[in-house]
Amino acid sequence: MSGNSPQSGTSGGEETARDLTPGHILVAFEKLFGGGRGVQKFPRSGLRYVRLAGGASLVEQNPKKKSEWGELARVGRRVAWVMREGQYLARVVDGEVVMLD
């Protein structure tokens, strides 16, 4: 994967996947939608993301997608996904974290 991929590496330090708690995710969520430091953008889509522990990333929902989540994003809801290596680990909608199996 390229250096611009949110799955490459970690957010730094000694963080691991077990640090991927709802609390840590919420901090990143507020950073993502509040414009804090560490927010990056994918060059092609322009979608924003924040690197998380254990090689995961929090990625904002693409409002152009034809899905219920894309529709929520289009009407102004704040939707993001925690992903690692193509797997969805959690969903966050307006600050409510749902860990996925």
Backbone hydrogen bonds in HBPLUS format (Angstrom, degrees):
<---DONOR---> <-ACCEPTOR-->    atom                        ^
c    i                          cat <-CA-CA->   ^        H-A-AA   ^      H-
h    n   atom  resd res      DA  || num        DHA   H-A  angle D-A-AA Bond
n    s   type  num  typ     dist DA aas  dist angle  dist       angle   num
A0005-SER N   A0002-SER O   3.11 MM   3  5.48 164.5  2.13 113.2 118.0     1
A0008-SER N   A0005-SER O   3.22 MM   3  5.56 165.9  2.24 110.7 115.0     2
A0019-ASP N   A0016-THR O   2.90 MM   3  5.47 156.5  1.96 116.1 123.9     3
A0020-LEU N   A0017-ALA O   2.97 MM   3  5.36 159.8  2.02 116.4 120.2     4
A0021-THR N   A0019-ASP O   2.94 MM   2  5.63 130.2  2.19 106.8  91.9     5
A0025-ILE N   A0021-THR O   2.92 MM   4  6.17 160.6  1.95 158.2 164.5     6
A0026-LEU N   A0022-PRO O   2.89 MM   4  6.08 155.1  1.96 146.7 152.7     7
A0027-VAL N   A0023-GLY O   3.15 MM   4  6.42 152.5  2.23 145.0 151.6     8
A0028-ALA N   A0024-HIS O   3.15 MM   4  6.45 160.8  2.19 146.9 151.4     9
A0029-PHE N   A0025-ILE O   2.81 MM   4  6.05 148.2  1.91 146.9 157.2    10
A0030-GLU N   A0026-LEU O   2.97 MM   4  6.18 160.2  2.01 150.8 153.9    11
A0031-LYS N   A0027-VAL O   3.08 MM   4  6.33 149.3  2.18 141.0 150.0    12
A0032-LEU N   A0028-ALA O   2.76 MM   4  5.98 159.1  1.80 151.2 156.9    13
A0033-PHE N   A0029-PHE O   3.03 MM   4  6.26 165.8  2.05 154.0 156.0    14
A0034-GLY N   A0030-GLU O   2.76 MM   4  5.45 123.9  2.07 131.4 145.6    15
A0035-GLY N   A0031-LYS O   2.98 MM   4  5.68 117.3  2.39 141.8 148.0    16
A0036-GLY N   A0031-LYS O   3.00 MM   5  4.54 155.9  2.05 130.7 135.3    17
A0040-GLN N   A0049-TYR O   2.89 MM   9  5.37 175.9  1.89 164.4 165.4    18
A0049-TYR N   A0040-GLN O   2.80 MM   9  5.37 148.8  1.90 146.0 151.0    19
A0042-PHE N   A0047-LEU O   2.87 MM   5  5.52 158.3  1.92 156.4 162.2    20
A0046-GLY N   A0042-PHE O   2.84 MM   4  5.02 141.2  1.99 135.3 146.4    21
A0060-GLU N   A0048-ARG O   3.10 MM  12  5.85 172.4  2.11 162.5 164.0    22
A0050-VAL N   A0058-LEU O   2.92 MM   8  5.22 148.0  2.03 141.0 151.4    23
A0058-LEU N   A0050-VAL O   2.84 MM   8  5.22 163.9  1.87 155.6 160.7    24
A0052-LEU N   A0056-ALA O   2.74 MM   4  5.01 164.2  1.76 145.5 140.2    25
A0056-ALA N   A0053-ALA O   3.24 MM   3  5.90 165.7  2.26 119.7 123.9    26
A0057-SER N   A0083-MET O   2.81 MM  26  5.37 147.6  1.91 150.5 161.4    27
A0083-MET N   A0057-SER O   2.79 MM  26  5.37 160.1  1.83 157.2 163.6    28
A0059-VAL N   A0081-TRP O   2.78 MM  22  5.25 162.3  1.81 152.5 154.6    29
A0081-TRP N   A0059-VAL O   2.80 MM  22  5.25 156.9  1.85 145.0 151.3    30
A0061-GLN N   A0079-VAL O   2.83 MM  18  5.37 161.1  1.87 143.9 138.8    31
A0065-LYS N   A0062-ASN O   3.19 MM   3  5.77 166.6  2.21 117.0 121.2    32
A0071-GLU N   A0067-SER O   2.94 MM   4  6.17 156.7  2.00 151.1 157.2    33
A0072-LEU N   A0068-GLU O   3.05 MM   4  6.29 152.6  2.13 137.9 144.8    34
A0073-ALA N   A0069-TRP O   3.04 MM   4  6.30 157.2  2.10 143.8 149.7    35
A0074-ARG N   A0070-GLY O   2.90 MM   4  6.16 149.7  1.99 144.9 153.8    36
A0075-VAL N   A0071-GLU O   3.09 MM   4  6.39 143.5  2.23 147.6 156.1    37
A0077-ARG N   A0072-LEU O   2.95 MM   5  5.31 153.9  2.02 157.1 148.5    38
A0076-GLY N   A0073-ALA O   3.13 MM   3  5.21 161.0  2.17 106.4 110.2    39
A0094-ASP N   A0078-ARG O   2.75 MM  16  4.94 165.8  1.77 149.4 154.2    40
A0080-ALA N   A0092-VAL O   2.89 MM  12  5.21 151.1  1.98 149.6 156.9    41
A0092-VAL N   A0080-ALA O   2.86 MM  12  5.21 160.5  1.90 156.3 154.2    42
A0082-VAL N   A0090-ALA O   2.84 MM   8  4.92 168.9  1.85 138.3 141.6    43
A0089-LEU N   A0082-VAL O   2.71 MM   7  5.31 169.3  1.72 153.6 156.7    44
A0084-ARG N   A0087-GLN O   2.99 MM   3  5.32 149.5  2.09 142.5 152.3    45
A0087-GLN N   A0084-ARG O   2.94 MM   3  5.32 165.4  1.97 118.7 122.6    46
A0100-LEU N   A0089-LEU O   2.75 MM  11  5.15 167.5  1.77 133.6 136.2    47
A0091-ARG N   A0098-VAL O   2.88 MM   7  5.23 156.0  1.94 144.5 151.5    48
A0098-VAL N   A0091-ARG O   2.80 MM   7  5.23 158.3  1.84 161.2 167.3    49
A0093-VAL N   A0096-GLU O   3.13 MM   3  5.28 154.8  2.20 136.1 138.4    50
A0096-GLU N   A0093-VAL O   2.99 MM   3  5.28 165.1  2.01 116.5 121.4    51
